[in-house]
Amino acid sequence: MDALSALLTGPRAQGAFLLRSVFDPPWSVRIADLAPLTLITVVRGDGWVVPDDGPPVPLGTGDLAVVRGPDPYTLADLPDRVPQLVVHPGQVSTTPDGAGMCETLDLGVRAWGPGGGTVLLSGTYQLRGEVSGRLLRALPPVLRLGADEWSSPLPALLEAEIGRDEPGQEAVLDRLLDLLLISALRSHFTRDAERAPAWYRAHADPVVGRALSLLHTDPARGWTVRDLAAGTGVSRAALARRFTELVGEPPMAYLTGWRLAQAADLLADPALTLDAVARRVGYGSGFALSAAFKRVRGVSPQQFRTGSAPTGVPTA
């Protein structure tokens, strides 16, 4: 299993929020829903993604934007347009002064908006843990793929499916959103290979790529450098040296980080006990996982799970 597949095989879209939005100028929507990740594709027209911290990003017909949360941002026809609507957590829409707007702008099944000139499709991962924190940290605040930089049948398929109200439709849309995200990330990392995370670039190396695949496929195994060297056909010294050179850290340090990243994602599921999470990621007990988690992340798994980490401690 390659690094990108591994990051997207665990927790993923579960009842994602998908919407077809239509606008006529002037329009501006403040997105303050605290979602970890949103994909936006322009079916018709143009607009801007305006992060609170960072330059405005233009979007045209056929372009795709991947917006990393949870920080707020604005979608508008012009980058300096004052917001007319605000989208809050739970996808509740109001005017800037708090008056409800959801029913007023409802256009039917997963359709919304006060116009018809510009048409956007958006898909929002609503919960922390649906997208790996390790992956989120590898993304810029706004990732833009221009229509001339990538080609995919998925936006058209998503547009065809988004307005349907049939049995199983939620699952269909969740999987389409996952596929669209994977397609976008592959295009992004290929286009900007020099700025792609080291674990992604290292996948192309015949030795280190094989070692990463072994670790990602079975992270719970009691791996040693000897085991990895045997699986890749090189000496322990050669593997350790090349792995550290390409990935930026030794194999066992990478494995620890990968296990804890998986544990952080799994902790988003309240049905899993700490011991169950520990077994899935290669720790013998919840106590052992807690010790490693707190040593590396500075917060206990329980604090992480409840969102009660001290200020300044990463929660993704």
MIDREN-985184 format. One record per residue (C-alpha): residue number from 0; x, y, z. Coordinates in nm, 3 decimals. Layout:
MIDREN-985184
@seq=NUM | x=X | y=Y | z=Z
...
END
This chain:
MIDREN-985184
@seq=0 | x=0.000 | y=0.000 | z=0.000
@seq=1 | x=0.147 | y=0.338 | z=-0.098
@seq=2 | x=0.156 | y=0.637 | z=0.136
@seq=3 | x=-0.136 | y=0.827 | z=-0.013
@seq=4 | x=-0.359 | y=0.518 | z=-0.022
@seq=5 | x=-0.272 | y=0.444 | z=0.338
@seq=6 | x=-0.371 | y=0.793 | z=0.448
@seq=7 | x=-0.708 | y=0.765 | z=0.276
@seq=8 | x=-0.795 | y=0.405 | z=0.359
@seq=9 | x=-0.885 | y=0.465 | z=0.723
@seq=10 | x=-1.152 | y=0.707 | z=0.844
@seq=11 | x=-1.310 | y=0.885 | z=0.546
@seq=12 | x=-1.624 | y=1.068 | z=0.439
@seq=13 | x=-1.921 | y=0.962 | z=0.651
@seq=14 | x=-2.237 | y=1.151 | z=0.566
@seq=15 | x=-2.035 | y=1.429 | z=0.404
@seq=16 | x=-2.216 | y=1.754 | z=0.326
@seq=17 | x=-2.253 | y=1.796 | z=-0.052
@seq=18 | x=-2.422 | y=2.091 | z=-0.214
@seq=19 | x=-2.487 | y=2.257 | z=-0.549
@seq=20 | x=-2.481 | y=2.634 | z=-0.491
@seq=21 | x=-2.593 | y=2.898 | z=-0.740
@seq=22 | x=-2.517 | y=3.270 | z=-0.724
@seq=23 | x=-2.564 | y=3.593 | z=-0.917
@seq=24 | x=-2.325 | y=3.888 | z=-0.860
@seq=25 | x=-2.278 | y=4.045 | z=-0.618
@seq=26 | x=-2.234 | y=3.747 | z=-0.387
@seq=27 | x=-2.015 | y=3.658 | z=-0.090
@seq=28 | x=-2.044 | y=3.373 | z=0.162
@seq=29 | x=-1.841 | y=3.347 | z=0.481
@seq=30 | x=-1.759 | y=2.980 | z=0.560
@seq=31 | x=-1.714 | y=2.935 | z=0.935
@seq=32 | x=-1.826 | y=2.573 | z=0.969
@seq=33 | x=-1.501 | y=2.450 | z=1.136
@seq=34 | x=-1.484 | y=2.160 | z=0.889
@seq=35 | x=-1.139 | y=2.003 | z=0.837
@seq=36 | x=-1.152 | y=1.992 | z=0.456
@seq=37 | x=-1.376 | y=2.110 | z=0.171
@seq=38 | x=-1.357 | y=2.052 | z=-0.203
@seq=39 | x=-1.508 | y=2.315 | z=-0.435
@seq=40 | x=-1.538 | y=2.285 | z=-0.811
@seq=41 | x=-1.676 | y=2.550 | z=-1.045
@seq=42 | x=-1.935 | y=2.419 | z=-1.291
@seq=43 | x=-2.008 | y=2.759 | z=-1.443
@seq=44 | x=-1.884 | y=3.111 | z=-1.384
@seq=45 | x=-1.601 | y=3.222 | z=-1.161
@seq=46 | x=-1.522 | y=3.344 | z=-0.811
@seq=47 | x=-1.259 | y=3.367 | z=-0.540
@seq=48 | x=-1.155 | y=3.175 | z=-0.231
@seq=49 | x=-1.040 | y=3.429 | z=0.027
@seq=50 | x=-0.865 | y=3.280 | z=0.333
@seq=51 | x=-0.843 | y=3.493 | z=0.646
@seq=52 | x=-0.464 | y=3.457 | z=0.637
@seq=53 | x=-0.323 | y=3.443 | z=0.287
@seq=54 | x=-0.379 | y=3.579 | z=-0.062
@seq=55 | x=-0.713 | y=3.542 | z=-0.245
@seq=56 | x=-0.724 | y=3.249 | z=-0.490
@seq=57 | x=-0.916 | y=3.292 | z=-0.818
@seq=58 | x=-1.141 | y=3.014 | z=-0.950
@seq=59 | x=-1.280 | y=2.975 | z=-1.301
@seq=60 | x=-1.500 | y=2.724 | z=-1.479
@seq=61 | x=-1.357 | y=2.375 | z=-1.439
@seq=62 | x=-1.118 | y=2.471 | z=-1.158
@seq=63 | x=-1.103 | y=2.280 | z=-0.832
@seq=64 | x=-1.007 | y=2.409 | z=-0.487
@seq=65 | x=-0.924 | y=2.200 | z=-0.181
@seq=66 | x=-0.963 | y=2.421 | z=0.127
@seq=67 | x=-0.804 | y=2.307 | z=0.452
@seq=68 | x=-0.993 | y=2.392 | z=0.771
@seq=69 | x=-1.090 | y=2.460 | z=1.034
@seq=70 | x=-1.000 | y=2.828 | z=0.983
@seq=71 | x=-1.278 | y=3.039 | z=0.825
@seq=72 | x=-1.264 | y=3.165 | z=0.468
@seq=73 | x=-1.488 | y=3.347 | z=0.221
@seq=74 | x=-1.625 | y=3.252 | z=-0.122
@seq=75 | x=-1.719 | y=3.552 | z=-0.335
@seq=76 | x=-1.746 | y=3.697 | z=-0.683
@seq=77 | x=-1.480 | y=3.956 | z=-0.592
@seq=78 | x=-1.204 | y=3.917 | z=-0.332
@seq=79 | x=-1.304 | y=4.231 | z=-0.139
@seq=80 | x=-1.678 | y=4.165 | z=-0.135
@seq=81 | x=-1.836 | y=4.196 | z=0.210
@seq=82 | x=-2.004 | y=3.867 | z=0.313
@seq=83 | x=-2.381 | y=3.856 | z=0.276
@seq=84 | x=-2.422 | y=3.508 | z=0.428
@seq=85 | x=-2.242 | y=3.305 | z=0.694
@seq=86 | x=-2.227 | y=2.924 | z=0.707
@seq=87 | x=-2.186 | y=2.799 | z=1.065
@seq=88 | x=-2.108 | y=2.453 | z=1.211
@seq=89 | x=-2.376 | y=2.203 | z=1.119
@seq=90 | x=-2.415 | y=2.386 | z=0.785
@seq=91 | x=-2.655 | y=2.640 | z=0.936
@seq=92 | x=-2.677 | y=2.953 | z=0.718
@seq=93 | x=-2.753 | y=3.301 | z=0.847
@seq=94 | x=-2.713 | y=3.663 | z=0.754
@seq=95 | x=-2.409 | y=3.833 | z=0.914
@seq=96 | x=-2.635 | y=3.959 | z=1.195
@seq=97 | x=-2.768 | y=3.609 | z=1.269
@seq=98 | x=-3.103 | y=3.587 | z=1.086
@seq=99 | x=-3.174 | y=3.236 | z=0.955
@seq=100 | x=-3.145 | y=3.185 | z=0.578
@seq=101 | x=-3.149 | y=2.807 | z=0.522
@seq=102 | x=-3.515 | y=2.777 | z=0.423
@seq=103 | x=-3.513 | y=3.098 | z=0.220
@seq=104 | x=-3.229 | y=2.977 | z=-0.004
@seq=105 | x=-3.329 | y=2.609 | z=-0.029
@seq=106 | x=-3.369 | y=2.504 | z=-0.395
@seq=107 | x=-3.447 | y=2.136 | z=-0.342
@seq=108 | x=-3.233 | y=1.826 | z=-0.292
@seq=109 | x=-2.878 | y=1.942 | z=-0.209
@seq=110 | x=-2.929 | y=2.267 | z=-0.397
@seq=111 | x=-2.903 | y=2.612 | z=-0.247
@seq=112 | x=-2.844 | y=2.973 | z=-0.337
@seq=113 | x=-2.981 | y=3.312 | z=-0.432
@seq=114 | x=-2.910 | y=3.306 | z=-0.806
@seq=115 | x=-2.809 | y=3.100 | z=-1.107
@seq=116 | x=-2.516 | y=3.260 | z=-1.288
@seq=117 | x=-2.227 | y=3.097 | z=-1.102
@seq=118 | x=-2.264 | y=2.731 | z=-1.010
@seq=119 | x=-2.041 | y=2.565 | z=-0.751
@seq=120 | x=-2.031 | y=2.207 | z=-0.628
@seq=121 | x=-1.892 | y=2.162 | z=-0.280
@seq=122 | x=-1.819 | y=1.858 | z=-0.066
@seq=123 | x=-1.731 | y=1.897 | z=0.299
@seq=124 | x=-1.569 | y=1.648 | z=0.533
@seq=125 | x=-1.744 | y=1.750 | z=0.852
@seq=126 | x=-1.559 | y=1.563 | z=1.128
@seq=127 | x=-1.200 | y=1.551 | z=1.246
@seq=128 | x=-1.076 | y=1.202 | z=1.170
@seq=129 | x=-1.249 | y=1.169 | z=0.832
@seq=130 | x=-0.928 | y=1.294 | z=0.675
@seq=131 | x=-0.591 | y=1.207 | z=0.824
@seq=132 | x=-0.426 | y=1.483 | z=1.021
@seq=133 | x=-0.094 | y=1.379 | z=0.865
@seq=134 | x=-0.242 | y=1.445 | z=0.521
@seq=135 | x=-0.395 | y=1.777 | z=0.623
@seq=136 | x=-0.059 | y=1.900 | z=0.744
@seq=137 | x=0.086 | y=1.829 | z=0.400
@seq=138 | x=-0.163 | y=2.062 | z=0.228
@seq=139 | x=-0.157 | y=2.439 | z=0.179
@seq=140 | x=-0.452 | y=2.640 | z=0.316
@seq=141 | x=-0.600 | y=2.653 | z=-0.037
@seq=142 | x=-0.492 | y=2.409 | z=-0.307
@seq=143 | x=-0.604 | y=2.520 | z=-0.654
@seq=144 | x=-0.602 | y=2.299 | z=-0.962
@seq=145 | x=-0.681 | y=2.492 | z=-1.280
@seq=146 | x=-0.898 | y=2.337 | z=-1.552
@seq=147 | x=-0.588 | y=2.328 | z=-1.775
@seq=148 | x=-0.384 | y=2.142 | z=-1.512
@seq=149 | x=-0.595 | y=1.837 | z=-1.449
@seq=150 | x=-0.868 | y=1.633 | z=-1.611
@seq=151 | x=-1.118 | y=1.408 | z=-1.439
@seq=152 | x=-1.468 | y=1.275 | z=-1.514
@seq=153 | x=-1.552 | y=1.294 | z=-1.143
@seq=154 | x=-1.687 | y=1.654 | z=-1.124
@seq=155 | x=-1.939 | y=1.579 | z=-1.399
@seq=156 | x=-2.039 | y=1.255 | z=-1.228
@seq=157 | x=-2.074 | y=1.436 | z=-0.896
@seq=158 | x=-2.294 | y=1.700 | z=-1.059
@seq=159 | x=-2.515 | y=1.426 | z=-1.205
@seq=160 | x=-2.549 | y=1.249 | z=-0.870
@seq=161 | x=-2.569 | y=1.538 | z=-0.624
@seq=162 | x=-2.937 | y=1.617 | z=-0.685
@seq=163 | x=-3.064 | y=1.260 | z=-0.671
@seq=164 | x=-3.263 | y=1.137 | z=-0.373
@seq=165 | x=-3.247 | y=0.759 | z=-0.394
@seq=166 | x=-3.171 | y=0.473 | z=-0.153
@seq=167 | x=-2.800 | y=0.457 | z=-0.079
@seq=168 | x=-2.734 | y=0.800 | z=-0.229
@seq=169 | x=-2.544 | y=0.926 | z=0.074
@seq=170 | x=-2.294 | y=0.641 | z=0.040
@seq=171 | x=-2.259 | y=0.707 | z=-0.334
@seq=172 | x=-2.179 | y=1.074 | z=-0.272
@seq=173 | x=-1.936 | y=0.995 | z=0.010
@seq=174 | x=-1.735 | y=0.767 | z=-0.216
@seq=175 | x=-1.742 | y=1.015 | z=-0.505
@seq=176 | x=-1.606 | y=1.281 | z=-0.273
@seq=177 | x=-1.327 | y=1.048 | z=-0.159
@seq=178 | x=-1.238 | y=0.967 | z=-0.520
@seq=179 | x=-1.238 | y=1.334 | z=-0.613
@seq=180 | x=-1.005 | y=1.412 | z=-0.322
@seq=181 | x=-0.764 | y=1.133 | z=-0.417
@seq=182 | x=-0.762 | y=1.248 | z=-0.781
@seq=183 | x=-0.695 | y=1.607 | z=-0.677
@seq=184 | x=-0.414 | y=1.512 | z=-0.440
@seq=185 | x=-0.242 | y=1.292 | z=-0.697
@seq=186 | x=-0.252 | y=1.577 | z=-0.947
@seq=187 | x=-0.125 | y=1.825 | z=-0.688
@seq=188 | x=0.164 | y=1.613 | z=-0.564
@seq=189 | x=0.264 | y=1.525 | z=-0.922
@seq=190 | x=0.250 | y=1.888 | z=-1.034
@seq=191 | x=0.438 | y=2.021 | z=-0.731
@seq=192 | x=0.667 | y=1.722 | z=-0.679
@seq=193 | x=0.944 | y=1.924 | z=-0.518
@seq=194 | x=0.703 | y=2.057 | z=-0.254
@seq=195 | x=0.524 | y=1.725 | z=-0.198
@seq=196 | x=0.584 | y=1.569 | z=0.145
@seq=197 | x=0.890 | y=1.347 | z=0.171
@seq=198 | x=0.682 | y=1.036 | z=0.240
@seq=199 | x=0.504 | y=1.087 | z=-0.094
@seq=200 | x=0.820 | y=1.147 | z=-0.297
@seq=201 | x=0.992 | y=0.848 | z=-0.138
@seq=202 | x=0.723 | y=0.616 | z=-0.271
@seq=203 | x=0.895 | y=0.626 | z=-0.613
@seq=204 | x=1.218 | y=0.482 | z=-0.473
@seq=205 | x=1.230 | y=0.102 | z=-0.528
@seq=206 | x=1.377 | y=0.033 | z=-0.182
@seq=207 | x=1.222 | y=0.298 | z=0.042
@seq=208 | x=0.890 | y=0.280 | z=-0.141
@seq=209 | x=0.874 | y=-0.092 | z=-0.067
@seq=210 | x=0.960 | y=-0.032 | z=0.299
@seq=211 | x=0.688 | y=0.234 | z=0.329
@seq=212 | x=0.440 | y=-0.002 | z=0.168
@seq=213 | x=0.521 | y=-0.272 | z=0.423
@seq=214 | x=0.481 | y=-0.032 | z=0.715
@seq=215 | x=0.154 | y=0.113 | z=0.584
@seq=216 | x=0.002 | y=-0.223 | z=0.500
@seq=217 | x=0.064 | y=-0.376 | z=0.844
@seq=218 | x=0.158 | y=-0.107 | z=1.100
@seq=219 | x=0.057 | y=-0.329 | z=1.393
@seq=220 | x=0.331 | y=-0.584 | z=1.318
@seq=221 | x=0.634 | y=-0.578 | z=1.547
@seq=222 | x=0.862 | y=-0.436 | z=1.281
@seq=223 | x=1.239 | y=-0.409 | z=1.315
@seq=224 | x=1.491 | y=-0.263 | z=1.072
@seq=225 | x=1.607 | y=-0.621 | z=1.011
@seq=226 | x=1.254 | y=-0.720 | z=0.902
@seq=227 | x=1.225 | y=-0.423 | z=0.669
@seq=228 | x=1.568 | y=-0.486 | z=0.521
@seq=229 | x=1.473 | y=-0.848 | z=0.452
@seq=230 | x=1.151 | y=-0.733 | z=0.287
@seq=231 | x=1.331 | y=-0.489 | z=0.061
@seq=232 | x=1.635 | y=-0.699 | z=-0.025
@seq=233 | x=1.906 | y=-0.469 | z=0.111
@seq=234 | x=2.119 | y=-0.457 | z=0.422
@seq=235 | x=1.998 | y=-0.297 | z=0.744
@seq=236 | x=2.258 | y=-0.022 | z=0.715
@seq=237 | x=2.170 | y=0.053 | z=0.353
@seq=238 | x=1.798 | y=0.066 | z=0.428
@seq=239 | x=1.836 | y=0.286 | z=0.736
@seq=240 | x=2.064 | y=0.526 | z=0.549
@seq=241 | x=1.849 | y=0.556 | z=0.238
@seq=242 | x=1.522 | y=0.572 | z=0.430
@seq=243 | x=1.649 | y=0.853 | z=0.652
@seq=244 | x=1.789 | y=1.040 | z=0.350
@seq=245 | x=1.462 | y=1.029 | z=0.152
@seq=246 | x=1.197 | y=1.042 | z=0.425
@seq=247 | x=1.380 | y=1.265 | z=0.670
@seq=248 | x=1.371 | y=1.031 | z=0.970
@seq=249 | x=1.477 | y=0.671 | z=1.050
@seq=250 | x=1.239 | y=0.383 | z=0.974
@seq=251 | x=1.136 | y=0.316 | z=1.334
@seq=252 | x=1.077 | y=0.685 | z=1.406
@seq=253 | x=0.859 | y=0.703 | z=1.096
@seq=254 | x=0.669 | y=0.393 | z=1.210
@seq=255 | x=0.601 | y=0.551 | z=1.549
@seq=256 | x=0.470 | y=0.867 | z=1.385
@seq=257 | x=0.254 | y=0.666 | z=1.146
@seq=258 | x=0.109 | y=0.454 | z=1.427
@seq=259 | x=0.026 | y=0.760 | z=1.634
@seq=260 | x=-0.124 | y=0.938 | z=1.332
@seq=261 | x=-0.350 | y=0.637 | z=1.277
@seq=262 | x=-0.434 | y=0.629 | z=1.647
@seq=263 | x=-0.533 | y=0.997 | z=1.634
@seq=264 | x=-0.769 | y=0.927 | z=1.346
@seq=265 | x=-0.920 | y=0.622 | z=1.517
@seq=266 | x=-0.978 | y=0.815 | z=1.839
@seq=267 | x=-1.244 | y=1.011 | z=1.650
@seq=268 | x=-1.462 | y=0.699 | z=1.672
@seq=269 | x=-1.618 | y=0.696 | z=2.022
@seq=270 | x=-1.712 | y=0.330 | z=1.980
@seq=271 | x=-1.345 | y=0.224 | z=1.991
@seq=272 | x=-1.189 | y=0.177 | z=2.332
@seq=273 | x=-0.833 | y=0.290 | z=2.391
@seq=274 | x=-0.720 | y=-0.074 | z=2.409
@seq=275 | x=-0.890 | y=-0.145 | z=2.075
@seq=276 | x=-0.716 | y=0.152 | z=1.914
@seq=277 | x=-0.384 | y=0.039 | z=2.064
@seq=278 | x=-0.416 | y=-0.312 | z=1.919
@seq=279 | x=-0.496 | y=-0.176 | z=1.573
@seq=280 | x=-0.182 | y=0.037 | z=1.558
@seq=281 | x=0.071 | y=-0.198 | z=1.712
@seq=282 | x=0.070 | y=-0.125 | z=2.088
@seq=283 | x=0.012 | y=-0.399 | z=2.340
@seq=284 | x=-0.224 | y=-0.198 | z=2.561
@seq=285 | x=-0.399 | y=0.132 | z=2.599
@seq=286 | x=-0.141 | y=0.222 | z=2.865
@seq=287 | x=0.148 | y=0.171 | z=2.621
@seq=288 | x=-0.030 | y=0.377 | z=2.355
@seq=289 | x=-0.106 | y=0.654 | z=2.606
@seq=290 | x=0.257 | y=0.677 | z=2.708
@seq=291 | x=0.378 | y=0.702 | z=2.347
@seq=292 | x=0.100 | y=0.939 | z=2.246
@seq=293 | x=0.169 | y=1.180 | z=2.530
@seq=294 | x=0.546 | y=1.163 | z=2.481
@seq=295 | x=0.521 | y=1.254 | z=2.111
@seq=296 | x=0.212 | y=1.475 | z=2.103
@seq=297 | x=0.225 | y=1.628 | z=2.448
@seq=298 | x=-0.134 | y=1.534 | z=2.529
@seq=299 | x=-0.308 | y=1.214 | z=2.640
@seq=300 | x=-0.534 | y=1.023 | z=2.399
@seq=301 | x=-0.832 | y=1.110 | z=2.622
@seq=302 | x=-0.756 | y=1.481 | z=2.601
@seq=303 | x=-0.712 | y=1.451 | z=2.227
@seq=304 | x=-1.039 | y=1.260 | z=2.190
@seq=305 | x=-1.242 | y=1.514 | z=2.388
@seq=306 | x=-1.074 | y=1.818 | z=2.237
@seq=307 | x=-0.950 | y=1.931 | z=2.578
@seq=308 | x=-0.584 | y=1.962 | z=2.480
@seq=309 | x=-0.402 | y=2.262 | z=2.630
@seq=310 | x=-0.366 | y=2.569 | z=2.412
@seq=311 | x=-0.094 | y=2.526 | z=2.151
@seq=312 | x=-0.110 | y=2.145 | z=2.140
@seq=313 | x=-0.192 | y=2.014 | z=1.789
@seq=314 | x=-0.521 | y=1.827 | z=1.764
@seq=315 | x=-0.487 | y=1.690 | z=1.413
END
